[in-house]
Amino acid sequence: MRYNNAMPEIIVIIHNIRSTHNVGAIFRSCEGFGVSKIILSGYSPYPKLPADSRLPHIYNKLTDQIHKSALGAETMVPFEYQSEPDFISLKNQGYSIVGLEQDKRSIMLPDFKSPAKLALLLGEEVKGITDDLRDSCDYLVEIPMKGQKESFNVSVAAGITLYQLTKLS
């Protein structure tokens, strides 16, 4: 599915991730791997937006906390906030929705052949991607685990996945 061995165009969707530190770390990884845009949704904290409707003390506090991990990447990667991820719009733009989740239908990440345009969905730190969003994904991918823990931290998992997706073979 990858065309001309080129890197795919990637959007990252950060959905219902509570930790500002995780959000900041994901911003930093996204910047490093050339992600074209981040969509923050649900209750995920997000940096200040133009014409932000939140109270200034709220968006200033969250922006400062995200900055501690992002170290400026939050100003370098375009982002937007949506209450729920708009998969229909993304699919209409030619993106495949790829959820990062352990599931019986998941493809192991090293075996996944990336489409030319994909939106990588990251879910809540403990419970992952909800069943309804999981059902809306075109693909699910999973990072192989060798240790005893069930999963990686979401920001670490995002970095591992982005590395694998952007690696030219």
C-alpha positions, 0 to 999 in steps of 0.5 A: 500500500505504500507508494513509491517507498515514500513516507506516508502523510500522517495525522495523529489523533490524541483522544481522551489522554489525560496527562499533559506530560503525555500530550507534550511528549507526543507533540515532541515525537510528532515534530521529530517524525514530521507529522503534518497535524495533531488532532486533540479530542475528547477530554485531552488537554491542549495548548492555547488556540487562537480565539480560545473559548476556555478561560485564560488561567485554564489555557495558560496552565495547560499550555505551560504544562504541555510545554514542559514535555513538548519543549516548543514542539507544541508551537511547531506542529499544527493542531486543532481540537475536536470534541470527537474525532471527525473520521468521516472528514478524514476519510473523505480526504483520503486518510485511513484511520489506524488505531493503536490498540491491542485487539484480536484484529490488530496487525503487528506493527512490523507487519503493517504496510502503511497507506499513503495517508493515515490518521493514527488514533491514540486512546486513553492511557489505561483503557485505550480506544473505546469500542465504538472508535475501534470499530470505526478504524480501518486498521488496528495495529499493535506493538509486539511486547516481549516483557511482562507488562501488557503495554507501553506508556501512550507517549512511548507507544506513539514514538515507537509507532511513528518510527515504524511508520516513517521508516523507509524500507 
